């Protein structure tokens, strides 16, 4: 397997190191799920592994499985809290596919796919993100 160069100064690495805060939804020993600060729609959550992988091809299988397990928990919480069935699960590999942060991550977006047209166009309200992260986190723990 060819690995991609990992930049340990990327924003998600800084979040994992505790250098940059996030609105945490869920965390375990292999993953972290948190609110996207430039969401496509309300409730947009990112799931990342606690492993320095740039994209899926760099990610060991046990971490990929952990990301999927966390995504399942978050999706159930999103459906409960946001009262929606439609969740777009998306993961981009490499800049040519639209990846903008070069740490493997999965997007979980409660929306129809067409909502992605506005991704990263505006920042969300930080207080609203914190409140929604807490609600989603509580729903996972239930």
Secondary structure as GFF3:
##gff-version 3
##sequence-region A 1 142
A	DSSP	alpha_helix	11	17	.	.	.	ID=ss1
A	DSSP	beta_strand	24	27	.	.	.	ID=ss2
A	DSSP	beta_strand	31	35	.	.	.	ID=ss3
A	DSSP	beta_strand	45	49	.	.	.	ID=ss4
A	DSSP	three_ten_helix	56	58	.	.	.	ID=ss5
A	DSSP	alpha_helix	61	82	.	.	.	ID=ss6
A	DSSP	beta_strand	88	90	.	.	.	ID=ss7
A	DSSP	three_ten_helix	95	97	.	.	.	ID=ss8
A	DSSP	beta_strand	105	109	.	.	.	ID=ss9
A	DSSP	three_ten_helix	113	118	.	.	.	ID=ss10
A	DSSP	alpha_helix	126	141	.	.	.	ID=ss11
###
